[in-house]
């Protein structure tokens, strides 16, 4: 955490802070920890309970992006060498991201991933491996629910909201199922599903 005063450079949004090890980082750097960043920081409103992973995942990605910490889960900010003077800063930030992720997992899930995760990237990869899997049965049920959707006695706003939620769920599921398909056939299949 910063323990000295911030020195202003070139404008109100670009400040530099001297960390406890003498290294100066500005607030746009991934190693920068704001005073509000704490181990109990709120990343998303709803903890992940094993259901609704795509929505929870998107919320986490948005939250980490706003804190400039995505690099800790997508390998854009790898651990420096132990002898590197920035290792301590990286370690603090990595631990903060791990803590934030664990705070928004139900206890059973957090204990199952904590023991095997040394870095935020390891923890994220474990969650992705477990929960970000294609689900053909869910795809079928979403498509069927969309085809069977009727307005009935529901007002237009409620009907549209339900239809939009189904489309969003379908888009998310389709992206997860076909994004790893690099072949033109995978892209064609994805395009044909989106046109339906």
C-alpha positions as CSV (number, residue, x, y, z in Angstrom):
1,X,0.0,0.0,0.0
2,X,1.2,3.5,-0.6
3,X,2.5,5.1,2.6
4,X,3.8,8.4,1.4
5,X,2.1,11.4,-0.2
6,X,1.2,11.4,-3.9
7,X,3.1,13.7,-6.1
8,X,1.3,15.2,-9.0
9,X,2.5,15.0,-12.5
10,X,1.0,16.4,-15.7
11,X,-2.6,16.6,-14.6
12,X,-5.1,15.4,-12.0
13,X,-5.5,11.9,-13.4
14,X,-1.9,11.0,-13.6
15,X,-0.3,10.8,-10.1
16,X,2.7,9.0,-8.9
17,X,3.0,7.3,-5.6
18,X,6.2,6.2,-3.9
19,X,5.7,2.7,-2.5
20,X,7.4,1.4,0.7
21,X,10.3,-0.1,-1.3
22,X,11.2,3.2,-3.0
23,X,9.7,2.3,-6.4
24,X,7.4,4.9,-7.8
25,X,4.3,3.8,-9.7
26,X,1.6,5.9,-11.3
27,X,-2.1,5.2,-10.9
28,X,-2.3,3.7,-14.4
29,X,0.2,0.9,-13.6
30,X,-1.0,-2.6,-12.8
31,X,1.1,-2.5,-9.6
32,X,-0.7,0.6,-8.3
33,X,-2.9,-0.1,-5.2
34,X,-5.4,2.6,-4.3
35,X,-6.1,3.3,-0.7
36,X,-9.6,1.7,-1.1
37,X,-8.1,-1.5,-2.3
38,X,-8.2,-3.9,0.6
39,X,-8.4,-7.7,1.0
40,X,-12.1,-7.4,1.5
41,X,-12.7,-5.3,-1.6
42,X,-16.0,-5.7,-3.4
43,X,-15.6,-6.9,-7.0
44,X,-19.2,-8.0,-7.8
45,X,-22.6,-7.9,-6.0
46,X,-23.3,-11.6,-6.0
47,X,-21.0,-14.4,-4.9
48,X,-20.5,-17.3,-7.4
49,X,-22.3,-20.4,-6.2
50,X,-21.5,-22.7,-9.1
51,X,-24.4,-21.4,-11.3
52,X,-24.4,-18.5,-13.8
53,X,-20.7,-18.5,-14.4
54,X,-20.7,-16.5,-17.6
55,X,-22.5,-13.6,-15.9
56,X,-20.3,-13.8,-12.8
57,X,-17.2,-14.0,-15.0
58,X,-18.2,-10.9,-17.0
59,X,-18.8,-8.9,-13.8
60,X,-15.4,-9.9,-12.4
61,X,-13.6,-9.0,-15.7
62,X,-15.3,-5.6,-15.7
63,X,-14.3,-5.0,-12.1
64,X,-10.7,-6.1,-12.6
65,X,-10.5,-4.0,-15.7
66,X,-11.6,-0.9,-13.8
67,X,-8.9,-1.5,-11.2
68,X,-6.3,-2.2,-14.0
69,X,-5.7,-5.7,-12.6
70,X,-6.8,-7.9,-15.6
71,X,-3.1,-8.6,-16.3
72,X,-2.9,-10.7,-13.1
73,X,-5.4,-13.3,-14.5
74,X,-4.6,-13.2,-18.2
75,X,-0.8,-13.4,-18.0
76,X,-0.3,-9.8,-19.3
77,X,1.3,-9.1,-15.9
78,X,3.5,-12.2,-15.2
79,X,5.4,-12.5,-12.0
80,X,8.8,-10.8,-12.1
81,X,12.0,-12.7,-11.0
82,X,12.3,-12.9,-7.2
83,X,15.4,-10.7,-7.3
84,X,13.5,-8.0,-9.2
85,X,12.8,-5.0,-7.0
86,X,9.2,-5.0,-8.3
87,X,8.5,-8.5,-7.1
88,X,7.1,-7.3,-3.8
89,X,4.7,-4.9,-5.5
90,X,3.6,-7.6,-7.9
91,X,3.1,-10.0,-5.0
92,X,0.9,-7.5,-3.1
93,X,-1.3,-6.9,-6.1
94,X,-1.5,-10.6,-7.0
95,X,-2.6,-11.4,-3.4
96,X,-5.2,-8.6,-3.6
97,X,-6.7,-10.0,-6.8
98,X,-6.7,-13.5,-5.2
99,X,-8.4,-12.1,-2.1
100,X,-11.0,-10.3,-4.2
101,X,-11.8,-13.4,-6.2
102,X,-12.1,-15.6,-3.1
103,X,-14.4,-13.1,-1.4
104,X,-16.9,-13.6,-4.2
105,X,-17.0,-17.4,-4.2
106,X,-19.1,-19.4,-1.9
107,X,-17.1,-21.0,0.9
108,X,-17.1,-24.5,-0.6
109,X,-15.8,-23.2,-3.9
110,X,-13.2,-20.9,-2.4
111,X,-11.7,-23.7,-0.3
112,X,-11.5,-26.0,-3.2
113,X,-9.5,-23.6,-5.4
114,X,-7.4,-21.9,-2.7
115,X,-5.2,-24.9,-1.9
116,X,-4.1,-25.3,-5.5
117,X,-3.7,-21.7,-6.5
118,X,-0.4,-19.8,-6.0
119,X,-1.3,-17.0,-8.3
120,X,-4.4,-15.1,-9.4
121,X,-3.8,-16.6,-12.8
122,X,-3.8,-20.2,-11.4
123,X,-7.0,-19.5,-9.5
124,X,-8.7,-18.0,-12.6
125,X,-7.5,-20.8,-14.8
126,X,-9.0,-23.4,-12.3
127,X,-12.3,-21.6,-12.3
128,X,-12.3,-21.3,-16.1
129,X,-11.5,-25.0,-16.5
130,X,-14.3,-26.0,-14.1
131,X,-17.1,-23.7,-15.1
132,X,-16.5,-22.2,-18.5
133,X,-17.3,-25.4,-20.4
134,X,-19.7,-25.7,-23.4
135,X,-23.1,-27.0,-22.5
136,X,-25.1,-28.4,-25.4
137,X,-28.1,-29.3,-23.2
138,X,-28.3,-25.7,-21.9
139,X,-28.0,-24.5,-25.5
140,X,-31.0,-26.7,-26.5
141,X,-33.1,-25.5,-23.5
142,X,-32.4,-21.8,-24.2
143,X,-33.3,-22.2,-27.9
144,X,-36.5,-24.1,-26.9
145,X,-37.4,-21.5,-24.3
146,X,-36.9,-18.7,-26.9
147,X,-39.0,-20.5,-29.5
148,X,-41.8,-21.2,-27.0
149,X,-41.8,-17.7,-25.6
150,X,-45.1,-15.9,-25.9
151,X,-46.2,-12.6,-24.5
152,X,-49.5,-13.8,-23.0
153,X,-50.7,-11.5,-20.2
154,X,-47.2,-10.1,-19.6
155,X,-46.8,-6.4,-20.4
156,X,-44.5,-5.5,-23.3
157,X,-41.6,-4.4,-21.1
158,X,-41.7,-7.7,-19.1
159,X,-41.9,-9.8,-22.4
160,X,-39.1,-7.9,-24.0
161,X,-36.9,-8.1,-20.9
162,X,-37.4,-11.9,-20.8
163,X,-36.7,-12.2,-24.5
164,X,-33.6,-10.0,-24.2
165,X,-32.3,-12.1,-21.2
166,X,-32.7,-15.3,-23.2
167,X,-30.9,-13.8,-26.2
168,X,-28.1,-12.6,-24.0
169,X,-27.8,-16.0,-22.3
170,X,-27.8,-17.7,-25.8
171,X,-25.2,-15.3,-27.1
172,X,-22.9,-15.9,-24.1
173,X,-23.3,-19.7,-24.4
174,X,-22.7,-19.6,-28.1
175,X,-19.6,-17.5,-27.7
176,X,-18.3,-20.0,-25.1
177,X,-19.0,-22.9,-27.3
178,X,-17.6,-21.6,-30.5
179,X,-14.9,-19.1,-29.6
180,X,-12.3,-21.8,-29.4
181,X,-13.2,-23.0,-32.9
182,X,-10.6,-21.5,-35.2
183,X,-11.8,-23.4,-38.3
184,X,-14.1,-21.7,-40.8
185,X,-16.7,-24.4,-40.2
186,X,-16.9,-23.4,-36.5
187,X,-17.4,-19.8,-37.5
188,X,-20.0,-20.8,-40.1
189,X,-21.9,-22.8,-37.5
190,X,-21.8,-19.9,-35.0
191,X,-23.0,-17.5,-37.6
192,X,-25.9,-19.8,-38.6
193,X,-27.0,-20.1,-34.9
194,X,-26.8,-16.3,-34.5
195,X,-29.0,-15.8,-37.5
196,X,-31.8,-18.1,-36.2
